């Protein structure tokens, strides 16, 4: 900004560069603070670098700004006009600098008085003033801009001028929306949001994510994910590394994780519907990953419901197929074995049928059971009938099959982690979960059917017991057709 003599305060303004007038050479730059003293000290051997060097630096800084900038002196003459202003309005610095105000070329005559009043008001009042008004482009179009006006102090009480920084309103609104979105996401949003840095450590998290991870928002920052998750951490870190290397996946994905025991809470397996966004610096010439935004929502209840529904549909389909296959069997015991063959799919690894010597409404004590059908002891397979005769199976007291017969119901059992647990109960090696159910038909107990699972399967639950009881009713009806028990 240029100033007339008596209006300058070099110590407060420094160097300012002006573009050349339309009709003449460039206007002189204001000398830097101390320039006069430097000239006066030339006799003492001190010299100062030419002003043009600093002026060129300031010109480069002004032209490199992302915001449009123009400046006016105290008389309202345009003194500065950077490249961003030229890009928005189309007027070059050579065409703009030296004009008196904006009326008639950058502002419509109808709006000139209002814009001039705002410039004068900003020059007379301290602080920064924000306004919105329309400017004219070189080709006659109108652009709505948001401006920030601030006075440039001069000597005494009189200002040296005013500068005006402006940008298109839609650009400013986009920026404000981005900031507002970030603030909303990292507030109390309904989704969990975790900002993970390039080292796969949380750098920022919102309240929802902190609650899901059972920790505080600041307590989880900088900690490895392995300290927060007991299971599933490999899947999460693999997804984050993939996003850093190749970008976000095309659709959200389900990640099953188990939270570590924190604050006395038991480990809990959760399903998080997760989406990922790679963050890159907008200031770098080439995209440089700054981290990953991990957004997730707990969908455990919905996924468990879907799994239960799918399991029920599959089991109903198996029972339907078994019923059609059994209808073609002539031997009732073969039909009972066929029911177990269909029931084992997706349900258990082994199955056993043990029968009482005589069908009784209430079995006498002690209970003796005779093996009638069993799956192969080595690898899982079909259930061949072993015949109606034989010696009682030497089950120890308290065996789940004996308890099921005595109670006329279902009994579940789980391994105590000893190597002899399955062997002592006369079950195949490797059995860790068992479910025994009484075989009831026509008001009498015929025996018990036992389903066994290995270590790769989950324990039997109540829904499994219901399914086993349904199978036991069908098996018992087939066995009852075979005639008197041995």
MOSULMO-V88937 format. One record per residue. N is the residue number from 1. RES is the residue in one letter. PSI is psi in whole degrees, -180 to 180 (* if undefined). Layout:
n/res/psi
N/RES/PSI
N/RES/PSI
This chain:
n/res/psi
1/X/130
2/X/152
3/X/154
4/X/162
5/X/139
6/X/-12
7/X/1
8/X/145
9/X/88
10/X/-31
11/X/-24
12/X/-15
13/X/-38
14/X/-150
15/X/138
16/X/142
17/X/141
18/X/149
19/X/161
20/X/150
21/X/161
22/X/-31
23/X/7
24/X/-175
25/X/174
26/X/148
27/X/148
28/X/146
29/X/152
30/X/135
31/X/154
32/X/160
33/X/135
34/X/3
35/X/-40
36/X/-41
37/X/-37
38/X/-40
39/X/-37
40/X/-23
41/X/11
42/X/-31
43/X/-20
44/X/7
45/X/5
46/X/133
47/X/153
48/X/145
49/X/152
50/X/145
51/X/-26
52/X/-28
53/X/-50
54/X/-34
55/X/-40
56/X/-37
57/X/-44
58/X/-39
59/X/-41
60/X/-40
61/X/-44
62/X/-42
63/X/-24
64/X/-2
65/X/147
66/X/-8
67/X/140
68/X/141
69/X/131
70/X/157
71/X/151
72/X/146
73/X/-174
74/X/-22
75/X/0
76/X/13
77/X/136
78/X/127
79/X/-22
80/X/146
81/X/108
82/X/180
83/X/-32
84/X/-37
85/X/-39
86/X/-39
87/X/-40
88/X/-45
89/X/-18
90/X/-14
91/X/130
92/X/165
93/X/-38
94/X/-31
95/X/-24
96/X/-45
97/X/134
98/X/-12
99/X/152
100/X/105
101/X/-166
102/X/-6
103/X/137
104/X/-15
105/X/-44
106/X/-8
107/X/140
108/X/148
109/X/-35
110/X/-27
111/X/-5
112/X/-42
113/X/-42
114/X/-44
115/X/-42
116/X/-38
117/X/-38
118/X/-39
119/X/-44
120/X/-38
121/X/-39
122/X/-33
123/X/-30
124/X/-18
125/X/145
126/X/164
127/X/-174
128/X/140
129/X/131
130/X/128
131/X/164
132/X/130
133/X/168
134/X/136
135/X/158
136/X/139
137/X/169
138/X/-32
139/X/9
140/X/-3
141/X/170
142/X/141
143/X/126
144/X/122
145/X/156
146/X/124
147/X/151
148/X/116
149/X/139
150/X/138
151/X/149
152/X/118
153/X/146
154/X/-161
155/X/144
156/X/-141
157/X/-1
158/X/129
159/X/152
160/X/-16
161/X/-162
162/X/142
163/X/152
164/X/112
165/X/129
166/X/158
167/X/160
168/X/141
169/X/-42
170/X/-33
171/X/-42
172/X/-40
173/X/-39
174/X/-42
175/X/-45
176/X/-37
177/X/-40
178/X/-43
179/X/-43
180/X/-39
181/X/-44
182/X/-44
183/X/-39
184/X/-42
185/X/-40
186/X/11
187/X/-135
188/X/60
189/X/160
190/X/-15
191/X/147
192/X/134
193/X/123
194/X/125
195/X/116
196/X/132
197/X/-177
198/X/-17
199/X/10
200/X/37
201/X/138
202/X/130
203/X/-21
204/X/143
205/X/149
206/X/178
207/X/-38
208/X/-44
209/X/-39
210/X/-41
211/X/-40
212/X/-34
213/X/3
214/X/46
215/X/177
216/X/163
217/X/-37
218/X/-25
219/X/-28
220/X/-9
221/X/131
222/X/-2
223/X/143
224/X/148
225/X/-26
226/X/-21
227/X/-13
228/X/-31
229/X/133
230/X/-42
231/X/148
232/X/-2
233/X/-33
234/X/-40
235/X/-42
236/X/-47
237/X/-36
238/X/-40
239/X/-41
240/X/-42
241/X/-38
242/X/-41
243/X/-41
244/X/-36
245/X/-40
246/X/-6
247/X/175
248/X/145
249/X/159
250/X/-19
251/X/157
252/X/158
253/X/155
254/X/129
255/X/122
256/X/125
257/X/157
258/X/122
259/X/145
260/X/157
261/X/111
262/X/128
263/X/27
264/X/-5
265/X/139
266/X/154
267/X/141
268/X/130
269/X/124
270/X/154
271/X/120
272/X/121
273/X/112
274/X/139
275/X/151
276/X/143
277/X/124
278/X/134
279/X/126
280/X/151
281/X/128
282/X/-8
283/X/-8
284/X/149
285/X/-37
286/X/147
287/X/123
288/X/113
289/X/126
290/X/-16
291/X/-164
292/X/134
293/X/118
294/X/114
295/X/131
296/X/156
297/X/135
298/X/115
299/X/28
300/X/-47
301/X/-43
302/X/-42
303/X/-40
304/X/-39
305/X/-42
306/X/-41
307/X/-43
308/X/-41
309/X/-44
310/X/-38
311/X/-42
312/X/-41
313/X/-40
314/X/-43
315/X/-39
316/X/-38
317/X/-40
318/X/-42
319/X/-36
320/X/-45
321/X/-40
322/X/-41
323/X/-40
324/X/-37
325/X/-39
326/X/-31
327/X/-20
328/X/0
329/X/134
330/X/-34
331/X/121
332/X/-36
333/X/-34
334/X/-36
335/X/-40
336/X/-43
337/X/-35
338/X/-37
339/X/-43
340/X/-36
341/X/-44
342/X/-34
343/X/-29
344/X/-27
345/X/116
346/X/6
347/X/-47
348/X/167
349/X/-34
350/X/159
351/X/144
352/X/144
353/X/120
354/X/131
355/X/151
356/X/150
357/X/-34
358/X/140
359/X/128
360/X/146
361/X/-44
362/X/109
363/X/141
364/X/160
365/X/138
366/X/150
367/X/135
368/X/134
369/X/142
370/X/129
371/X/127
372/X/-39
373/X/143
374/X/146
375/X/161
376/X/141
377/X/-23
378/X/-83
379/X/152
380/X/145
381/X/-169
382/X/162
383/X/93
384/X/145
385/X/138
386/X/4
387/X/163
388/X/-12
389/X/174
390/X/171
391/X/155
392/X/146
393/X/130
394/X/68
395/X/139
396/X/163
397/X/142
398/X/9
399/X/142
400/X/-38
401/X/-42
402/X/-40
403/X/-40
404/X/-39
405/X/-43
406/X/-37
407/X/-12
408/X/42
409/X/-151
410/X/146
411/X/130
412/X/147
413/X/150
414/X/152
415/X/147
416/X/19
417/X/17
418/X/152
419/X/-25
420/X/7
421/X/-49
422/X/-40
423/X/-42
424/X/-24
425/X/10
426/X/38
427/X/161
428/X/149
429/X/140
430/X/-4
431/X/132
432/X/-16
433/X/140
434/X/150
435/X/114
436/X/136
437/X/137
438/X/144
439/X/112
440/X/134
441/X/133
442/X/40
443/X/14
444/X/153
445/X/123
446/X/-23
447/X/-144
448/X/148
449/X/135
450/X/130
451/X/136
452/X/142
453/X/148
454/X/-175
455/X/-17
456/X/-7
457/X/158
458/X/163
459/X/158
460/X/140
461/X/-173
462/X/-39
463/X/-34
464/X/-39
465/X/-38
466/X/-43
467/X/-41
468/X/-38
469/X/-35
470/X/-43
471/X/-41
472/X/-36
473/X/-42
474/X/-40
475/X/-42
476/X/-39
477/X/-39
478/X/-43
479/X/-37
480/X/-29
481/X/-22
482/X/-12
483/X/-169
484/X/142
485/X/158
486/X/*
